[in-house]
């Protein structure tokens, strides 16, 4: 076993047994993988009204994707309640709004949301996730649900595109809608997934939320090149 593989395995084991903010509450062994199936729900993190940087969480590195508490204890009468309470990950205009109001952390980079396999991990495969979109509120909050397309672009370690897929969120109410679950089991293993959201009103006023991401982290050889 290489040092790189040991680091990836060690990080997963550490998070499994740790009580720190990078720990996760649910792991199970996958028979067809060198890693474990992980469900990241962000609910072991302290509740936060304002969007707060995730950085590294459950073997993955989050760039320009934060987390916040949805409503009261994760529920809301208007908008979208978190599938697992109380927190969910967020990206989009919620970041720029919070930044412009001075309520955001000053060291956050320009918005380019992505998730990457963590240190020592060669790749990860996203199995499913819950997603929702809403109009961004002036307070930086998550408001009325709105239809959107969430596009995932997967990259290999060498920067080549491995996979591209788009998932459509369709709210079932004008003021309230639950997150939708998206099956991504056919999405290829990748080093990095970049997220992009588009809607009829323009991406600049749309906030996107993610929750209960289920994925497998791999510690073997890197993802090979695949031409689309």
Steps between C-alpha positions, in 0.01 A plus 500: 500500500637839401523799734232673290258209543573480872429871539161469330405196710633661816299817443179300458568298814586814695171664401309185586626502856554873553265737674633805313317700236639287215355183647199343337224301656438227244739262324454158348741276311456467124588157368609632157721784617823561688319767698175537693161630401458831681185706546592860574211684667696782674283462810791435736615858436387780729183681384580819308255768384753643253671287237824359642789343310515119498861456384573127560213274602471121492797430269406774251623856450228762443588816307251789502237272652387585850240377744225666700204414718164499324215664689440394859666165570524440126130559426323791332145594399622692196787377284667160516559306824822305532447125430705419809482763771623756563781577249557484125780610268441810286658687211407780264374850557457432870878538516532829313204648688649413837839629391360836382328545836817438697359190670724258312855383562746730324738228386252309279605469134305605191194280457584189296329218693666159491559185704825304475641177641697582813871452580630157399175407324522448125131549419144473620175385344184692581212254540216743575417836653206713602480840331279810495506853361341820623492874449775657706374727775658842570599362839700223333241241596336220302163622373215396271580181302559541127558257213862461396751276324798380704789396276781282632828490307748233609876539456785249515823573685656627177221755454322322216121481506377153596124549518232769468139459615215740575223449755175699500343621824125555470331638814150369561375815674526876449617580851618167636668191358713218629843421356506252210716189511718450192644160411859549380607135517602509133722805550864397443759498781681835493755707686284814496137591430417858410144623551309751288138607544282663236140617510255714308574804717877471468754327718599821678180500709478127566626324811567126479490263795640147526441241771551131575772450241579130467833404347790255497856620554771307313863476608636307199639621171384833353212549261602440141426723205167461326395703196136597483 
